[in-house]
Amino acid sequence: MAVVLAMAAALWGVGWLMGAPFRVRVAMLGLLYVALLGLHVALPEGHPLRDSTGGSAAPWLLLGGVVVLVLVYREGLSRLRA
């Protein structure tokens, strides 16, 4: 799991150094997330690559759910303030 988080940090850092817009950097992280979930669906259980990324898609789905909840909460707060 740490490898994927390091990859995400590297993508964000390189994007920042290159001057990529915020939306492009978020899109790169989203692509990494979708690729990771696809990897967990496509590879059989016990595959070394799947094991090195957590062994199960469940923690990654929970992380995605938390991110969605935070974004929905943030949007709701901004609408209440407007």
Biopython code that builds the backbone (N, CA, C, O; Angstrom):
import numpy as np
from Bio.PDB.StructureBuilder import StructureBuilder

atoms = [
    (1, "MET", "N", (0.811, -1.191, 0.000)),
    (1, "MET", "CA", (0.000, 0.000, 0.000)),
    (1, "MET", "C", (0.858, 1.259, 0.000)),
    (1, "MET", "O", (0.516, 2.269, -0.616)),
    (2, "ALA", "N", (1.957, 1.175, 0.692)),
    (2, "ALA", "CA", (2.846, 2.332, 0.770)),
    (2, "ALA", "C", (3.418, 2.682, -0.599)),
    (2, "ALA", "O", (3.678, 3.851, -0.883)),
    (3, "VAL", "N", (3.612, 1.678, -1.445)),
    (3, "VAL", "CA", (4.152, 1.925, -2.784)),
    (3, "VAL", "C", (3.174, 2.771, -3.592)),
    (3, "VAL", "O", (3.580, 3.701, -4.289)),
    (4, "VAL", "N", (1.905, 2.453, -3.499)),
    (4, "VAL", "CA", (0.897, 3.206, -4.253)),
    (4, "VAL", "C", (0.797, 4.633, -3.728)),
    (4, "VAL", "O", (0.675, 5.575, -4.511)),
    (5, "LEU", "N", (0.849, 4.796, -2.427)),
    (5, "LEU", "CA", (0.809, 6.147, -1.862)),
    (5, "LEU", "C", (2.054, 6.943, -2.258)),
    (5, "LEU", "O", (1.973, 8.149, -2.492)),
    (6, "ALA", "N", (3.200, 6.272, -2.332)),
    (6, "ALA", "CA", (4.422, 6.941, -2.796)),
    (6, "ALA", "C", (4.291, 7.333, -4.266)),
    (6, "ALA", "O", (4.743, 8.405, -4.668)),
    (7, "MET", "N", (3.671, 6.460, -5.071)),
    (7, "MET", "CA", (3.439, 6.788, -6.481)),
    (7, "MET", "C", (2.517, 7.998, -6.607)),
    (7, "MET", "O", (2.741, 8.871, -7.445)),
    (8, "ALA", "N", (1.487, 8.046, -5.775)),
    (8, "ALA", "CA", (0.560, 9.180, -5.808)),
    (8, "ALA", "C", (1.283, 10.469, -5.424)),
    (8, "ALA", "O", (1.083, 11.508, -6.052)),
    (9, "ALA", "N", (2.117, 10.398, -4.398)),
    (9, "ALA", "CA", (2.880, 11.577, -3.981)),
    (9, "ALA", "C", (3.849, 12.009, -5.081)),
    (9, "ALA", "O", (4.029, 13.203, -5.319)),
    (10, "ALA", "N", (4.470, 11.041, -5.747)),
    (10, "ALA", "CA", (5.392, 11.364, -6.835)),
    (10, "ALA", "C", (4.651, 12.014, -8.001)),
    (10, "ALA", "O", (5.136, 12.987, -8.578)),
    (11, "LEU", "N", (3.480, 11.485, -8.348)),
    (11, "LEU", "CA", (2.688, 12.093, -9.421)),
    (11, "LEU", "C", (2.309, 13.529, -9.073)),
    (11, "LEU", "O", (2.391, 14.426, -9.913)),
    (12, "TRP", "N", (1.894, 13.732, -7.833)),
    (12, "TRP", "CA", (1.502, 15.076, -7.408)),
    (12, "TRP", "C", (2.704, 16.018, -7.438)),
    (12, "TRP", "O", (2.605, 17.145, -7.923)),
    (13, "GLY", "N", (3.841, 15.550, -6.917)),
    (13, "GLY", "CA", (5.037, 16.387, -6.875)),
    (13, "GLY", "C", (5.574, 16.728, -8.250)),
    (13, "GLY", "O", (5.936, 17.876, -8.509)),
    (14, "VAL", "N", (5.631, 15.749, -9.132)),
    (14, "VAL", "CA", (6.125, 16.003, -10.490)),
    (14, "VAL", "C", (5.168, 16.937, -11.227)),
    (14, "VAL", "O", (5.600, 17.832, -11.955)),
    (15, "GLY", "N", (3.874, 16.724, -11.034)),
    (15, "GLY", "CA", (2.901, 17.620, -11.654)),
    (15, "GLY", "C", (3.047, 19.046, -11.159)),
    (15, "GLY", "O", (2.936, 19.994, -11.936)),
    (16, "TRP", "N", (3.296, 19.199, -9.864)),
    (16, "TRP", "CA", (3.489, 20.528, -9.295)),
    (16, "TRP", "C", (4.758, 21.180, -9.845)),
    (16, "TRP", "O", (4.760, 22.362, -10.188)),
    (17, "LEU", "N", (5.846, 20.390, -9.927)),
    (17, "LEU", "CA", (7.104, 20.931, -10.451)),
    (17, "LEU", "C", (6.982, 21.346, -11.914)),
    (17, "LEU", "O", (7.597, 22.321, -12.345)),
    (18, "MET", "N", (6.180, 20.595, -12.675)),
    (18, "MET", "CA", (5.991, 20.915, -14.090)),
    (18, "MET", "C", (4.989, 22.047, -14.299)),
    (18, "MET", "O", (4.825, 22.538, -15.416)),
    (19, "GLY", "N", (4.332, 22.450, -13.243)),
    (19, "GLY", "CA", (3.356, 23.524, -13.360)),
    (19, "GLY", "C", (2.014, 23.065, -13.906)),
    (19, "GLY", "O", (1.261, 23.864, -14.463)),
    (20, "ALA", "N", (1.713, 21.783, -13.747)),
    (20, "ALA", "CA", (0.434, 21.262, -14.226)),
    (20, "ALA", "C", (-0.699, 21.842, -13.387)),
    (20, "ALA", "O", (-0.553, 22.016, -12.177)),
    (21, "PRO", "N", (-1.814, 22.138, -14.021)),
    (21, "PRO", "CA", (-2.959, 22.664, -13.268)),
    (21, "PRO", "C", (-3.462, 21.658, -12.231)),
    (21, "PRO", "O", (-3.226, 20.455, -12.345)),
    (22, "PHE", "N", (-4.151, 22.172, -11.231)),
    (22, "PHE", "CA", (-4.678, 21.345, -10.145)),
    (22, "PHE", "C", (-5.570, 20.231, -10.689)),
    (22, "PHE", "O", (-5.468, 19.087, -10.247)),
    (23, "ARG", "N", (-6.437, 20.552, -11.638)),
    (23, "ARG", "CA", (-7.357, 19.551, -12.198)),
    (23, "ARG", "C", (-6.610, 18.417, -12.889)),
    (23, "ARG", "O", (-7.039, 17.265, -12.818)),
    (24, "VAL", "N", (-5.519, 18.718, -13.544)),
    (24, "VAL", "CA", (-4.737, 17.682, -14.224)),
    (24, "VAL", "C", (-4.093, 16.759, -13.198)),
    (24, "VAL", "O", (-4.061, 15.543, -13.385)),
    (25, "ARG", "N", (-3.584, 17.332, -12.124)),
    (25, "ARG", "CA", (-2.982, 16.509, -11.071)),
    (25, "ARG", "C", (-4.021, 15.619, -10.406)),
    (25, "ARG", "O", (-3.741, 14.459, -10.104)),
    (26, "VAL", "N", (-5.207, 16.144, -10.178)),
    (26, "VAL", "CA", (-6.283, 15.335, -9.599)),
    (26, "VAL", "C", (-6.682, 14.229, -10.571)),
    (26, "VAL", "O", (-6.958, 13.106, -10.150)),
    (27, "ALA", "N", (-6.714, 14.534, -11.862)),
    (27, "ALA", "CA", (-7.044, 13.522, -12.868)),
    (27, "ALA", "C", (-5.996, 12.403, -12.885)),
    (27, "ALA", "O", (-6.343, 11.232, -13.040)),
    (28, "MET", "N", (-4.723, 12.759, -12.725)),
    (28, "MET", "CA", (-3.674, 11.732, -12.673)),
    (28, "MET", "C", (-3.868, 10.817, -11.472)),
    (28, "MET", "O", (-3.702, 9.603, -11.584)),
    (29, "LEU", "N", (-4.217, 11.390, -10.327)),
    (29, "LEU", "CA", (-4.471, 10.571, -9.138)),
    (29, "LEU", "C", (-5.707, 9.702, -9.334)),
    (29, "LEU", "O", (-5.732, 8.551, -8.899)),
    (30, "GLY", "N", (-6.725, 10.242, -9.981)),
    (30, "GLY", "CA", (-7.925, 9.456, -10.273)),
    (30, "GLY", "C", (-7.631, 8.294, -11.197)),
    (30, "GLY", "O", (-8.163, 7.200, -11.013)),
    (31, "LEU", "N", (-6.790, 8.522, -12.185)),
    (31, "LEU", "CA", (-6.393, 7.451, -13.101)),
    (31, "LEU", "C", (-5.610, 6.368, -12.370)),
    (31, "LEU", "O", (-5.813, 5.180, -12.620)),
    (32, "LEU", "N", (-4.728, 6.765, -11.477)),
    (32, "LEU", "CA", (-3.986, 5.796, -10.668)),
    (32, "LEU", "C", (-4.941, 4.976, -9.811)),
    (32, "LEU", "O", (-4.769, 3.765, -9.675)),
    (33, "TYR", "N", (-5.941, 5.625, -9.235)),
    (33, "TYR", "CA", (-6.922, 4.946, -8.384)),
    (33, "TYR", "C", (-7.741, 3.935, -9.193)),
    (33, "TYR", "O", (-7.941, 2.803, -8.751)),
    (34, "VAL", "N", (-8.208, 4.339, -10.365)),
    (34, "VAL", "CA", (-8.996, 3.434, -11.213)),
    (34, "VAL", "C", (-8.137, 2.265, -11.682)),
    (34, "VAL", "O", (-8.612, 1.131, -11.728)),
    (35, "ALA", "N", (-6.879, 2.526, -12.031)),
    (35, "ALA", "CA", (-5.976, 1.444, -12.437)),
    (35, "ALA", "C", (-5.750, 0.468, -11.291)),
    (35, "ALA", "O", (-5.685, -0.743, -11.507)),
    (36, "LEU", "N", (-5.632, 0.981, -10.094)),
    (36, "LEU", "CA", (-5.437, 0.129, -8.924)),
    (36, "LEU", "C", (-6.652, -0.760, -8.678)),
    (36, "LEU", "O", (-6.508, -1.952, -8.406)),
    (37, "LEU", "N", (-7.844, -0.183, -8.772)),
    (37, "LEU", "CA", (-9.054, -0.988, -8.599)),
    (37, "LEU", "C", (-9.184, -2.023, -9.712)),
    (37, "LEU", "O", (-9.590, -3.157, -9.458)),
    (38, "GLY", "N", (-8.846, -1.645, -10.936)),
    (38, "GLY", "CA", (-8.872, -2.597, -12.048)),
    (38, "GLY", "C", (-7.888, -3.732, -11.847)),
    (38, "GLY", "O", (-8.170, -4.880, -12.193)),
    (39, "LEU", "N", (-6.746, -3.412, -11.293)),
    (39, "LEU", "CA", (-5.739, -4.429, -10.991)),
    (39, "LEU", "C", (-6.284, -5.442, -9.994)),
    (39, "LEU", "O", (-6.062, -6.644, -10.145)),
    (40, "HIS", "N", (-6.989, -4.971, -8.984)),
    (40, "HIS", "CA", (-7.538, -5.870, -7.968)),
    (40, "HIS", "C", (-8.657, -6.736, -8.529)),
    (40, "HIS", "O", (-8.857, -7.862, -8.074)),
    (41, "VAL", "N", (-9.383, -6.226, -9.506)),
    (41, "VAL", "CA", (-10.463, -7.006, -10.110)),
    (41, "VAL", "C", (-9.899, -8.021, -11.101)),
    (41, "VAL", "O", (-10.379, -9.153, -11.166)),
    (42, "ALA", "N", (-8.892, -7.631, -11.867)),
    (42, "ALA", "CA", (-8.397, -8.477, -12.949)),
    (42, "ALA", "C", (-7.452, -9.582, -12.492)),
    (42, "ALA", "O", (-7.479, -10.681, -13.047)),
    (43, "LEU", "N", (-6.621, -9.313, -11.496)),
    (43, "LEU", "CA", (-5.624, -10.298, -11.089)),
    (43, "LEU", "C", (-6.212, -11.292, -10.091)),
    (43, "LEU", "O", (-7.076, -10.934, -9.290)),
    (44, "PRO", "N", (-5.746, -12.536, -10.139)),
    (44, "PRO", "CA", (-6.261, -13.535, -9.193)),
    (44, "PRO", "C", (-5.743, -13.278, -7.778)),
    (44, "PRO", "O", (-4.719, -12.624, -7.579)),
    (45, "GLU", "N", (-6.470, -13.804, -6.816)),
    (45, "GLU", "CA", (-6.064, -13.661, -5.417)),
    (45, "GLU", "C", (-4.728, -14.367, -5.206)),
    (45, "GLU", "O", (-4.524, -15.478, -5.695)),
    (46, "GLY", "N", (-3.839, -13.731, -4.492)),
    (46, "GLY", "CA", (-2.518, -14.289, -4.238)),
    (46, "GLY", "C", (-1.458, -13.822, -5.214)),
    (46, "GLY", "O", (-0.285, -14.156, -5.047)),
    (47, "HIS", "N", (-1.835, -13.058, -6.230)),
    (47, "HIS", "CA", (-0.857, -12.527, -7.182)),
    (47, "HIS", "C", (0.046, -11.530, -6.453)),
    (47, "HIS", "O", (-0.443, -10.726, -5.660)),
    (48, "PRO", "N", (1.364, -11.573, -6.711)),
    (48, "PRO", "CA", (2.296, -10.694, -5.978)),
    (48, "PRO", "C", (1.984, -9.202, -6.119)),
    (48, "PRO", "O", (2.119, -8.447, -5.156)),
    (49, "LEU", "N", (1.570, -8.777, -7.306)),
    (49, "LEU", "CA", (1.265, -7.354, -7.492)),
    (49, "LEU", "C", (0.028, -6.958, -6.694)),
    (49, "LEU", "O", (-0.037, -5.873, -6.116)),
    (50, "ARG", "N", (-0.936, -7.846, -6.676)),
    (50, "ARG", "CA", (-2.149, -7.580, -5.895)),
    (50, "ARG", "C", (-1.834, -7.575, -4.396)),
    (50, "ARG", "O", (-2.351, -6.743, -3.650)),
    (51, "ASP", "N", (-0.988, -8.504, -3.966)),
    (51, "ASP", "CA", (-0.601, -8.553, -2.552)),
    (51, "ASP", "C", (0.181, -7.310, -2.134)),
    (51, "ASP", "O", (0.026, -6.822, -1.014)),
    (52, "SER", "N", (1.018, -6.802, -3.030)),
    (52, "SER", "CA", (1.840, -5.643, -2.675)),
    (52, "SER", "C", (1.032, -4.348, -2.611)),
    (52, "SER", "O", (1.501, -3.346, -2.072)),
    (53, "THR", "N", (-0.174, -4.370, -3.158)),
    (53, "THR", "CA", (-1.025, -3.177, -3.098)),
    (53, "THR", "C", (-2.158, -3.338, -2.092)),
    (53, "THR", "O", (-3.170, -2.643, -2.180)),
    (54, "GLY", "N", (-1.997, -4.238, -1.152)),
    (54, "GLY", "CA", (-2.972, -4.372, -0.078)),
    (54, "GLY", "C", (-3.706, -5.690, -0.056)),
    (54, "GLY", "O", (-4.331, -6.017, 0.953)),
    (55, "GLY", "N", (-3.657, -6.465, -1.128)),
    (55, "GLY", "CA", (-4.285, -7.779, -1.156)),
    (55, "GLY", "C", (-5.769, -7.769, -1.435)),
    (55, "GLY", "O", (-6.321, -8.786, -1.856)),
    (56, "SER", "N", (-6.423, -6.663, -1.215)),
    (56, "SER", "CA", (-7.868, -6.576, -1.404)),
    (56, "SER", "C", (-8.226, -5.171, -1.867)),
    (56, "SER", "O", (-7.523, -4.203, -1.575)),
    (57, "ALA", "N", (-9.318, -5.081, -2.586)),
    (57, "ALA", "CA", (-9.782, -3.770, -3.036)),
    (57, "ALA", "C", (-10.543, -3.032, -1.939)),
    (57, "ALA", "O", (-10.791, -1.832, -2.061)),
    (58, "ALA", "N", (-10.917, -3.735, -0.869)),
    (58, "ALA", "CA", (-11.755, -3.137, 0.181)),
    (58, "ALA", "C", (-11.155, -1.872, 0.798)),
    (58, "ALA", "O", (-11.867, -0.874, 0.907)),
    (59, "PRO", "N", (-9.880, -1.861, 1.208)),
    (59, "PRO", "CA", (-9.349, -0.617, 1.793)),
    (59, "PRO", "C", (-9.335, 0.544, 0.802)),
    (59, "PRO", "O", (-9.535, 1.698, 1.182)),
    (60, "TRP", "N", (-9.101, 0.234, -0.456)),
    (60, "TRP", "CA", (-9.067, 1.287, -1.466)),
    (60, "TRP", "C", (-10.476, 1.819, -1.742)),
    (60, "TRP", "O", (-10.660, 3.013, -1.979)),
    (61, "LEU", "N", (-11.467, 0.924, -1.710)),
    (61, "LEU", "CA", (-12.847, 1.378, -1.874)),
    (61, "LEU", "C", (-13.284, 2.232, -0.688)),
    (61, "LEU", "O", (-14.007, 3.214, -0.859)),
    (62, "LEU", "N", (-12.848, 1.859, 0.511)),
    (62, "LEU", "CA", (-13.147, 2.677, 1.694)),
    (62, "LEU", "C", (-12.497, 4.055, 1.580)),
    (62, "LEU", "O", (-13.119, 5.067, 1.902)),
    (63, "LEU", "N", (-11.259, 4.091, 1.128)),
    (63, "LEU", "CA", (-10.574, 5.370, 0.938)),
    (63, "LEU", "C", (-11.325, 6.232, -0.073)),
    (63, "LEU", "O", (-11.517, 7.428, 0.148)),
    (64, "GLY", "N", (-11.747, 5.629, -1.178)),
    (64, "GLY", "CA", (-12.524, 6.362, -2.176)),
    (64, "GLY", "C", (-13.832, 6.875, -1.610)),
    (64, "GLY", "O", (-14.247, 7.993, -1.914)),
    (65, "GLY", "N", (-14.491, 6.060, -0.781)),
    (65, "GLY", "CA", (-15.733, 6.485, -0.150)),
    (65, "GLY", "C", (-15.535, 7.661, 0.783)),
    (65, "GLY", "O", (-16.355, 8.578, 0.815)),
    (66, "VAL", "N", (-14.456, 7.639, 1.541)),
    (66, "VAL", "CA", (-14.154, 8.758, 2.445)),
    (66, "VAL", "C", (-13.894, 10.033, 1.643)),
    (66, "VAL", "O", (-14.354, 11.111, 2.018)),
    (67, "VAL", "N", (-13.162, 9.908, 0.548)),
    (67, "VAL", "CA", (-12.887, 11.077, -0.296)),
    (67, "VAL", "C", (-14.192, 11.642, -0.857)),
    (67, "VAL", "O", (-14.387, 12.857, -0.874)),
    (68, "VAL", "N", (-15.078, 10.768, -1.313)),
    (68, "VAL", "CA", (-16.369, 11.227, -1.844)),
    (68, "VAL", "C", (-17.181, 11.925, -0.753)),
    (68, "VAL", "O", (-17.779, 12.972, -1.000)),
    (69, "LEU", "N", (-17.204, 11.350, 0.452)),
    (69, "LEU", "CA", (-17.941, 11.983, 1.552)),
    (69, "LEU", "C", (-17.394, 13.370, 1.874)),
    (69, "LEU", "O", (-18.162, 14.305, 2.100)),
    (70, "VAL", "N", (-16.075, 13.506, 1.894)),
    (70, "VAL", "CA", (-15.461, 14.808, 2.174)),
    (70, "VAL", "C", (-15.829, 15.811, 1.087)),
    (70, "VAL", "O", (-16.151, 16.960, 1.388)),
    (71, "LEU", "N", (-15.785, 15.387, -0.171)),
    (71, "LEU", "CA", (-16.120, 16.298, -1.265)),
    (71, "LEU", "C", (-17.587, 16.710, -1.232)),
    (71, "LEU", "O", (-17.910, 17.872, -1.479)),
    (72, "VAL", "N", (-18.477, 15.768, -0.929)),
    (72, "VAL", "CA", (-19.904, 16.094, -0.833)),
    (72, "VAL", "C", (-20.149, 17.050, 0.335)),
    (72, "VAL", "O", (-20.919, 18.001, 0.202)),
    (73, "TYR", "N", (-19.511, 16.810, 1.462)),
    (73, "TYR", "CA", (-19.647, 17.689, 2.630)),
    (73, "TYR", "C", (-19.141, 19.098, 2.309)),
    (73, "TYR", "O", (-19.761, 20.097, 2.672)),
    (74, "ARG", "N", (-18.014, 19.150, 1.628)),
    (74, "ARG", "CA", (-17.433, 20.441, 1.262)),
    (74, "ARG", "C", (-18.362, 21.210, 0.320)),
    (74, "ARG", "O", (-18.558, 22.415, 0.474)),
    (75, "GLU", "N", (-18.927, 20.501, -0.652)),
    (75, "GLU", "CA", (-19.861, 21.137, -1.585)),
    (75, "GLU", "C", (-21.109, 21.622, -0.849)),
    (75, "GLU", "O", (-21.609, 22.713, -1.122)),
    (76, "GLY", "N", (-21.607, 20.814, 0.076)),
    (76, "GLY", "CA", (-22.773, 21.215, 0.856)),
    (76, "GLY", "C", (-22.510, 22.460, 1.682)),
    (76, "GLY", "O", (-23.359, 23.348, 1.756)),
    (77, "LEU", "N", (-21.345, 22.534, 2.300)),
    (77, "LEU", "CA", (-20.996, 23.727, 3.077)),
    (77, "LEU", "C", (-20.896, 24.965, 2.195)),
    (77, "LEU", "O", (-21.344, 26.045, 2.581)),
    (78, "SER", "N", (-20.314, 24.809, 1.020)),
    (78, "SER", "CA", (-20.185, 25.971, 0.134)),
    (78, "SER", "C", (-21.555, 26.443, -0.349)),
    (78, "SER", "O", (-21.755, 27.642, -0.543)),
    (79, "ARG", "N", (-22.501, 25.525, -0.547)),
    (79, "ARG", "CA", (-23.854, 25.929, -0.957)),
    (79, "ARG", "C", (-24.597, 26.603, 0.191)),
    (79, "ARG", "O", (-25.374, 27.531, -0.035)),
    (80, "LEU", "N", (-24.367, 26.147, 1.417)),
    (80, "LEU", "CA", (-25.013, 26.780, 2.560)),
    (80, "LEU", "C", (-24.500, 28.201, 2.785)),
    (80, "LEU", "O", (-25.260, 29.082, 3.188)),
    (81, "ARG", "N", (-23.237, 28.418, 2.528)),
    (81, "ARG", "CA", (-22.635, 29.740, 2.723)),
    (81, "ARG", "C", (-23.057, 30.727, 1.640)),
    (81, "ARG", "O", (-23.052, 31.938, 1.861)),
    (82, "ALA", "N", (-23.420, 30.214, 0.482)),
    (82, "ALA", "CA", (-23.761, 31.098, -0.651)),
    (82, "ALA", "C", (-25.138, 31.710, -0.531)),
    (82, "ALA", "O", (-25.555, 32.470, -1.406)),
]
sb = StructureBuilder()
sb.init_structure("model")
sb.init_model(0)
sb.init_chain("A")
sb.init_seg("    ")
for serial, (resi, resn, name, xyz) in enumerate(atoms, 1):
    if name == "N":
        sb.init_residue(resn, " ", resi, " ")
    sb.init_atom(name, np.array(xyz, "f"), 0.0, 1.0, " ", f" {name:<3s}", serial, name[0])
structure = sb.get_structure()
